[in-house]
Amino acid sequence: MENHLFRISSLCMISALFSLPSLGQEPSSRRPGVTPAPWTISATVGEESIGQGLPVLALDLPDWPSYRSRQASKPRASRSIWAELNATHPGGWRVGALVRAEAWLQASPDTVTLAALEATKTDPDINYSYDLNARGQSWQGRGIRLGTPWLQLDAARRWHWQADAQLLRLQQFRTIDVSGNMVYRGGDVYDVNVQTQRSNPGITGPFLPASGRSGLGSSLSLALQGEPAARWKLQLRADDLLSRLAWSDLTTDTATLNSQVISRAADGSLNYGPLIQGQKTLTRVSGRIGVHWQAKASWAAFESSGRPDALTLRADRKAGLSQYWLGWDGGDTGRNRPHWRLEIEPLRRAASAGVVWGGWHALLASDGKGTGSEFRSWNIGWGTDF
């Protein structure tokens, strides 16, 4: 079997990306008669990598199995890196340019075990039948975005909603699907029955035209925030709630490998032999961007004493991977003083620290495991009026 069927790393290697506005953005409070605020220009770059039973930062290394710290019943990995440049109108409308890419992978525990054995060039210790099942998708694109201001939902102006749309030109789009089983018989002998399907503009073949030069992507995101009770704030966001990725004329390689095909000879005896069957075609391939769900509740516990800080609870889920953060938000302390945010994630044993100061903002979150990390997130940005 080709090594690429076992190289999980190829699904998680990506370059430049994009993210939408943070949950902490406040609705516009401009009132009639007040001098309009100037235009604002901002730039942000960041990355988020998260895994479950997989060292997501090490998957592109040849010795990635040595960084595995635990096994999981549902191994998964997801990685995003983004960059964006935005301009915000005094009325709250936003327009920007972006570059974005994402990759995700989900696999059965047996698939990860075999991938680790392949990476280390070793055989299993015992005879065993492995259930192979893996799916993955990666893409990269750039384009434009348009966002609405925070629009009120009620007369009391306690609830507001916001929408954000993106249109992307895809430079890369890859998918992979592996299913079947593999039985180790001992003595370096394997029985294999595996089906694979890969779509990738880099796949070539005799007499096969090249893939189309690019694809298209689009998405719509929605956000809601309000004050359900005194001292409480609630923020909800669904990034890429509606999305579509499509690439016409993308090379797709479908293959079957079966080492035990039974045939009957003329004398009635049974013969066992291998079968390798495949086909490469140009097809239209489509997919979706995984929805990124976010929810955050803030409680201004110290408001009565005049302090702006609050306690926070935040939930985050994407690609089947969840995070639950407990934190403290220092509140708005003015442009010339740092505004700190600190959080911990007990289940992942991760910590996060963020600061806003002057026109700059930065955030770093990690589980502290270095190359073997299953979680790392960072972003840095700058903004100014003009």
C-alpha positions as CSV (number, residue, x, y, z in Angstrom):
1,M,0.0,0.0,0.0
2,E,1.3,3.5,-0.8
3,N,2.7,5.4,2.2
4,H,0.5,8.3,1.6
5,L,-2.5,6.3,2.9
6,F,-0.8,6.2,6.2
7,R,0.7,9.7,6.3
8,I,-1.8,11.6,8.5
9,S,0.5,14.5,8.5
10,S,-0.3,15.5,4.9
11,L,-3.8,16.4,5.9
12,C,-2.7,18.9,8.5
13,M,0.1,20.9,6.8
14,I,-1.4,24.2,5.8
15,S,-0.2,27.8,5.3
16,A,-1.9,31.3,5.7
17,L,-5.4,31.7,7.1
18,F,-8.2,34.0,8.4
19,S,-10.6,34.4,11.3
20,L,-13.7,36.4,11.9
21,P,-14.1,39.1,14.6
22,S,-13.8,38.1,18.2
23,L,-16.7,37.5,20.5
24,G,-15.7,40.4,22.6
25,Q,-16.7,43.1,20.0
26,E,-19.2,45.5,21.4
27,P,-22.2,47.0,19.6
28,S,-21.9,50.6,18.3
29,S,-23.2,53.1,20.9
30,R,-23.0,56.2,18.6
31,R,-26.0,58.6,19.2
32,P,-27.5,61.4,17.1
33,G,-25.8,64.7,17.6
34,V,-22.5,63.1,18.5
35,T,-19.5,63.6,16.2
36,P,-19.1,60.4,14.1
37,A,-16.1,58.3,14.8
38,P,-13.5,58.1,12.1
39,W,-12.9,55.1,9.9
40,T,-10.9,52.3,11.5
41,I,-8.3,50.1,9.8
42,S,-7.0,46.9,11.4
43,A,-4.8,43.9,10.6
44,T,-4.8,40.5,12.4
45,V,-2.9,37.2,12.0
46,G,-3.2,34.1,14.0
47,E,-3.4,30.3,14.3
48,E,-5.3,27.6,16.2
49,S,-4.3,24.0,16.3
50,I,-6.3,21.4,18.4
51,G,-6.1,17.7,18.6
52,Q,-7.7,14.7,20.4
53,G,-5.3,11.8,20.7
54,L,-3.1,13.3,18.0
55,P,-0.1,15.7,18.5
56,V,-1.4,18.2,16.0
57,L,1.8,20.3,15.9
58,A,4.0,17.3,15.2
59,L,2.0,15.5,12.4
60,D,4.3,16.8,9.7
61,L,7.4,15.3,11.4
62,P,8.7,11.8,10.5
63,D,8.8,10.8,14.2
64,W,5.4,12.2,15.1
65,P,4.4,8.9,17.0
66,S,7.0,9.7,19.7
67,Y,5.0,12.8,20.6
68,R,1.8,11.0,21.3
69,S,0.9,11.4,25.0
70,R,-2.5,9.5,25.0
71,Q,-4.9,7.5,23.0
72,A,-8.5,8.6,22.2
73,S,-11.6,6.7,21.2
74,K,-12.2,9.3,18.4
75,P,-8.9,10.7,17.2
76,R,-9.3,14.1,15.6
77,A,-7.1,17.0,14.6
78,S,-7.9,20.5,13.3
79,R,-5.7,23.4,12.3
80,S,-6.4,26.9,11.1
81,I,-4.1,29.9,10.3
82,W,-5.5,33.2,9.2
83,A,-4.6,36.8,8.1
84,E,-6.9,39.7,7.4
85,L,-7.0,43.4,6.7
86,N,-10.2,45.3,7.5
87,A,-11.6,48.7,7.3
88,T,-14.6,49.7,9.5
89,H,-17.0,52.5,8.5
90,P,-18.2,54.9,11.3
91,G,-21.6,53.3,10.9
92,G,-20.2,49.8,11.8
93,W,-20.0,48.3,8.3
94,R,-16.9,46.3,7.7
95,V,-15.1,45.4,4.5
96,G,-11.8,43.5,4.3
97,A,-9.4,41.3,2.4
98,L,-8.3,37.9,3.8
99,V,-6.3,34.8,3.3
100,R,-7.5,31.7,4.9
101,A,-6.8,27.9,5.1
102,E,-8.0,25.0,7.2
103,A,-7.4,21.3,7.6
104,W,-9.2,18.6,9.6
105,L,-8.8,14.9,10.1
106,Q,-10.8,12.2,11.9
107,A,-9.7,8.6,12.0
108,S,-10.4,5.4,13.9
109,P,-8.0,4.4,16.7
110,D,-6.8,1.4,14.5
111,T,-6.0,3.7,11.6
112,V,-3.8,5.9,13.9
113,T,-2.1,2.9,15.3
114,L,-1.2,1.6,11.8
115,A,-0.1,5.1,10.8
116,A,2.3,5.2,13.8
117,L,3.7,1.7,12.9
118,E,4.2,2.8,9.3
119,A,6.0,6.0,10.5
120,T,8.4,4.0,12.7
121,K,8.8,1.1,10.1
122,T,7.8,-1.5,12.7
123,D,5.3,-4.4,12.7
124,P,2.6,-5.1,15.3
125,D,3.6,-7.2,18.3
126,I,0.7,-9.6,17.9
127,N,-1.6,-10.8,15.1
128,Y,-4.4,-8.4,14.9
129,S,-7.2,-7.2,12.6
130,Y,-7.3,-3.4,12.1
131,D,-10.4,-1.5,11.2
132,L,-9.4,1.3,8.9
133,N,-11.5,4.4,8.6
134,A,-10.3,8.0,8.1
135,R,-11.6,11.1,6.5
136,G,-9.9,14.5,6.0
137,Q,-10.1,17.8,4.2
138,S,-7.8,20.7,3.7
139,W,-8.1,23.9,1.7
140,Q,-6.6,27.3,1.2
141,G,-8.1,30.5,-0.3
142,R,-8.1,34.2,-0.3
143,G,-10.9,36.7,-1.0
144,I,-13.1,39.5,0.5
145,R,-15.5,39.8,3.3
146,L,-18.4,42.1,4.2
147,G,-19.8,42.5,7.7
148,T,-22.8,44.4,9.1
149,P,-22.8,46.6,12.1
150,W,-24.5,45.4,15.3
151,L,-28.2,45.7,14.7
152,Q,-30.7,45.9,17.5
153,L,-33.3,43.3,18.1
154,D,-35.5,44.9,20.7
155,A,-36.7,48.4,21.7
156,A,-34.7,48.3,24.9
157,R,-31.5,47.9,22.9
158,R,-30.4,45.0,25.1
159,W,-30.0,42.5,22.2
160,H,-28.1,42.9,19.0
161,W,-27.2,40.7,16.0
162,Q,-24.5,40.8,13.3
163,A,-23.8,39.0,10.1
164,D,-20.5,38.4,8.2
165,A,-20.1,37.1,4.6
166,Q,-17.0,35.9,2.8
167,L,-16.3,35.1,-0.9
168,L,-13.1,33.1,-1.5
169,R,-11.0,32.0,-4.5
170,L,-9.5,28.5,-3.6
171,Q,-5.8,27.8,-4.4
172,Q,-5.9,24.4,-2.8
173,F,-8.6,21.8,-2.1
174,R,-7.8,18.3,-1.0
175,T,-10.0,15.5,0.4
176,I,-9.2,11.9,1.4
177,D,-11.4,9.0,2.5
178,V,-10.0,5.6,3.6
179,S,-12.0,2.6,4.6
180,G,-11.5,-1.2,4.9
181,N,-9.4,-3.5,7.1
182,M,-5.9,-4.9,7.4
183,V,-5.0,-8.2,9.1
184,Y,-1.5,-8.8,10.4
185,R,-0.7,-12.5,10.2
186,G,2.8,-12.4,11.7
187,G,6.1,-12.7,10.1
188,D,5.7,-9.4,8.1
189,V,2.6,-10.8,6.4
190,Y,-0.5,-8.7,5.9
191,D,-3.9,-9.3,4.4
192,V,-5.4,-6.1,3.0
193,N,-8.8,-5.0,1.8
194,V,-8.7,-1.2,1.5
195,Q,-10.7,1.4,-0.5
196,T,-9.4,4.9,-0.9
197,Q,-10.5,8.1,-2.6
198,R,-8.3,11.1,-2.9
199,S,-9.1,14.4,-4.6
200,N,-6.1,16.7,-5.1
201,P,-5.0,19.2,-7.9
202,G,-1.5,17.7,-7.6
203,I,-2.6,14.2,-8.7
204,T,-1.5,13.4,-12.3
205,G,-1.8,10.5,-14.7
206,P,-1.1,9.4,-18.3
207,F,-3.6,11.0,-20.8
208,L,-5.3,12.8,-17.9
209,P,-5.8,16.6,-18.3
210,A,-4.6,18.8,-15.4
211,S,-7.1,19.9,-12.7
212,G,-8.9,23.2,-12.9
213,R,-6.7,26.1,-11.8
214,S,-8.9,27.2,-8.8
215,G,-12.1,26.7,-6.9
216,L,-14.7,28.9,-5.2
217,G,-15.7,29.2,-1.5
218,S,-18.3,31.2,0.4
219,S,-19.6,31.4,3.9
220,L,-22.1,33.2,6.1
221,S,-21.6,33.8,9.9
222,L,-24.0,35.0,12.5
223,A,-23.6,36.5,15.9
224,L,-25.9,37.5,18.8
225,Q,-25.1,39.3,22.0
226,G,-27.1,40.9,24.8
227,E,-27.8,41.4,28.5
228,P,-30.2,38.8,29.8
229,A,-30.0,40.1,33.4
230,A,-28.3,42.8,35.5
231,R,-24.5,42.4,35.4
232,W,-24.7,39.6,32.9
233,K,-23.7,39.6,29.2
234,L,-24.2,36.7,26.8
235,Q,-22.5,36.3,23.4
236,L,-23.2,33.6,20.8
237,R,-21.5,33.1,17.5
238,A,-21.7,30.6,14.7
239,D,-18.8,31.1,12.2
240,D,-19.3,29.6,8.8
241,L,-22.9,28.6,9.7
242,L,-23.7,28.3,6.0
243,S,-20.8,27.5,3.7
244,R,-19.7,25.8,0.5
245,L,-16.4,24.8,-1.1
246,A,-16.4,23.7,-4.8
247,W,-13.8,22.9,-7.4
248,S,-14.7,21.9,-10.9
249,D,-12.4,19.4,-12.7
250,L,-10.5,18.3,-9.7
251,T,-8.4,15.1,-10.1
252,T,-9.9,12.3,-8.1
253,D,-8.1,9.0,-7.6
254,T,-10.2,6.0,-6.5
255,A,-8.4,2.8,-5.7
256,T,-9.0,-0.7,-4.2
257,L,-6.3,-3.0,-2.8
258,N,-7.4,-6.5,-1.9
259,S,-4.7,-9.1,-1.2
260,Q,-7.1,-12.1,-1.0
261,V,-9.3,-12.2,-4.1
262,I,-10.8,-15.7,-4.7
263,S,-11.1,-17.2,-8.1
264,R,-12.0,-20.7,-9.2
265,A,-9.8,-22.6,-11.7
266,A,-11.0,-24.9,-14.5
267,D,-10.4,-28.0,-12.3
268,G,-12.6,-26.5,-9.6
269,S,-9.8,-25.5,-7.2
270,L,-9.7,-22.1,-5.5
271,N,-7.0,-19.6,-6.2
272,Y,-6.1,-16.6,-4.0
273,G,-4.4,-13.6,-5.5
274,P,-4.0,-9.8,-5.0
275,L,-6.2,-7.3,-6.8
276,I,-5.1,-3.7,-7.4
277,Q,-7.8,-1.6,-9.1
278,G,-8.0,2.1,-9.6
279,Q,-9.2,5.0,-11.7
280,K,-8.3,8.7,-12.0
281,T,-10.9,11.1,-13.3
282,L,-11.7,14.8,-13.4
283,T,-14.8,15.4,-11.3
284,R,-16.5,18.3,-9.5
285,V,-15.7,18.1,-5.8
286,S,-17.6,20.0,-3.2
287,G,-17.5,20.3,0.6
288,R,-18.3,22.5,3.5
289,I,-16.3,24.5,6.1
290,G,-16.9,23.2,9.6
291,V,-19.1,25.4,11.7
292,H,-17.3,27.1,14.6
293,W,-19.7,27.4,17.5
294,Q,-18.8,29.9,20.3
295,A,-20.7,30.9,23.5
296,K,-19.5,33.3,26.2
297,A,-21.2,34.4,29.4
298,S,-19.7,37.3,31.5
299,W,-20.7,38.3,35.1
300,A,-19.7,41.7,36.4
301,A,-19.3,40.5,39.9
302,F,-17.5,43.6,41.1
303,E,-19.7,46.2,39.5
304,S,-21.0,47.5,42.8
305,S,-17.5,48.5,43.9
306,G,-16.8,50.4,40.6
307,R,-14.5,47.8,39.2
308,P,-14.8,47.0,35.4
309,D,-13.6,43.4,35.6
310,A,-15.8,40.3,35.1
311,L,-15.8,36.6,35.5
312,T,-16.3,34.6,32.3
313,L,-17.4,31.2,31.1
314,R,-16.7,30.3,27.4
315,A,-17.5,27.2,25.3
316,D,-15.9,26.6,21.9
317,R,-16.5,23.7,19.5
318,K,-15.2,23.0,16.0
319,A,-14.6,19.8,14.0
320,G,-15.9,17.7,16.8
321,L,-13.4,19.2,19.3
322,S,-14.6,21.1,22.3
323,Q,-13.1,23.6,24.8
324,Y,-14.5,24.9,28.0
325,W,-12.8,28.0,29.5
326,L,-13.1,29.7,32.9
327,G,-11.7,33.2,33.0
328,W,-11.3,36.8,34.3
329,D,-11.7,39.8,32.1
330,G,-10.1,43.0,33.3
331,G,-12.6,45.2,31.5
332,D,-12.1,48.5,29.6
333,T,-9.3,50.4,31.3
334,G,-8.8,53.0,28.6
335,R,-6.5,53.1,25.6
336,N,-3.4,54.0,27.5
337,R,-3.6,51.2,30.1
338,P,-3.4,47.4,29.4
339,H,-6.6,45.4,29.4
340,W,-5.9,41.9,30.4
341,R,-7.9,38.6,29.9
342,L,-6.9,35.4,31.6
343,E,-8.5,31.9,31.2
344,I,-7.9,28.3,32.1
345,E,-9.3,25.1,30.4
346,P,-9.4,22.4,33.1
347,L,-10.1,19.4,30.8
348,R,-7.2,20.2,28.4
349,R,-5.0,21.6,31.2
350,A,-4.5,24.7,29.1
351,A,-4.1,28.4,29.9
352,S,-4.7,31.6,27.9
353,A,-3.5,35.1,28.4
354,G,-4.6,38.1,26.2
355,V,-3.9,41.8,26.4
356,V,-5.2,44.9,24.6
357,W,-3.0,48.0,24.8
358,G,-3.1,51.1,22.7
359,G,-3.8,50.0,19.2
360,W,-2.4,46.5,19.7
361,H,-4.0,43.2,20.9
362,A,-2.4,39.8,21.4
363,L,-3.4,36.4,22.8
364,L,-1.5,33.2,23.5
365,A,-3.1,29.9,24.7
366,S,-1.4,26.5,25.1
367,D,-1.4,23.3,27.0
368,G,2.4,23.7,27.5
369,K,3.4,20.4,25.8
370,G,5.6,22.0,23.2
371,T,5.9,20.0,20.0
372,G,3.7,17.3,21.4
373,S,0.9,19.8,22.1
374,E,-2.7,19.0,21.4
375,F,-3.7,22.6,21.7
376,R,-2.2,25.9,20.7
377,S,-3.8,29.2,19.7
378,W,-2.3,32.7,19.2
379,N,-3.2,35.9,17.4
380,I,-1.8,39.4,17.2
381,G,-3.3,42.5,15.7
382,W,-3.1,46.2,15.3
383,G,-5.7,48.9,14.6
384,T,-5.9,52.7,14.2
385,D,-8.3,55.4,13.2
386,F,-7.9,57.4,10.0
